[in-house]
């Protein structure tokens, strides 16, 4: 029944797209129809929309499919958030496992148990930005998704890479390759890449500047901040705020109601990650970020955090105002390189410099690739439509179930 629902919903999505004149590539339409109707794909449990160019409509297709699935047991989530939840569940199950007695041997498999838990809650999972950059995720995915597929969970995902290129040049990638075989068994990849980033076409701006890159425009930035504060902080005092994230405290020095005024160092120069940014997305509808530097390969960690921050804010329609040292299309330059921390990590892992030259952990290959998406999303985040959707002043915000 779920497979039929998947096929019908995809067809309905395509019909809607075609009616609105959005699908302009006959080969793409033909490929989707083949995936829906040919018998060899009838029992596939997964469909992956992938394409290297950001802004080509992958997420839009998935969202339209999701909106036409008439089943309460569906879930749409950013892949980062999904894996955070998976690791929480695994940790919780490990904590509740009885301690092993001396001389008693037993095996406990929390990953399969968590997968069964997910399958009892959800029959359709939609993932935005299916990507693998973390070795902990890489070692978990095969068992997790094999169990999900075998229990009948349908997965529709978007990705910037085809299955064969997931976790490309990642640490211990050989141990990840069996997951790619699982994807090939259960999942039908569908390439969507017109080469055009539609987010970067001329779109109506919100009437204000939300990405500023000149020191001369700092006064404009400050005016935007004052305007925002006056709009929502009539009876709220500006001051620090502490968010609790998985038992940790995340302190932000300057906040007022649903507005946070932060520096780049505050958000990206300390050990924070997706869970912190997700918590911020729930607490604030507008985030000002000052002093964003020109990013280089020497700042790989900060760049990686910035990419994750924008992904989470975009996914939750958080409005962002940036004051940066360079124009958006020149914010990340591919210069710089190995630093002392890289050399120390290579030594700790017992790897040679030649190996480090190939691993994405050290080359910033994944960051260079993903930053195209960041530029694309920041472009859309300056439009009137995006800012209107992000206005929570008259509504109670709840996390968008994705």
Buried (B, 14 or more C-beta within 10 A) or exposed (E): EBBEBBBBBBBBBBEBBEEEEBBEEEEBBEBBEEBBEEEEBEEBBBBBBBBBBBBBBBBBBBBBBBBBBEEEBBBBBBBBBBBBBBBEBBEEBEEEEEEEEEEEEEEEEBBBBBBEBBBEEBBBBBBBBBBBBBBEBBBBBBBBBBBBBBBEBBBBBBBBBBBEBBBBBBBEBEBBEEBBEBBEEBBBBBEBBBEEBBBBEEBEEBEEBBBBBEEEBEEBBBEBBEEBBEEBBEEEEEEEBEBEBEEEEBEBEBBBBBBBBBBBEBBBBEEBBBBBBBBBBEBBBBBBBBEBBBBBBBBBBBBBBBBBBBBBBBBBBBBBBBBBBBEBEEBBEEEEBBBEEBEEEBEEBEBEEEEBEEBBBBBBBBBBBBBBBBBBBBBBBBBEEBBEEBEBEEEEBEEEEB
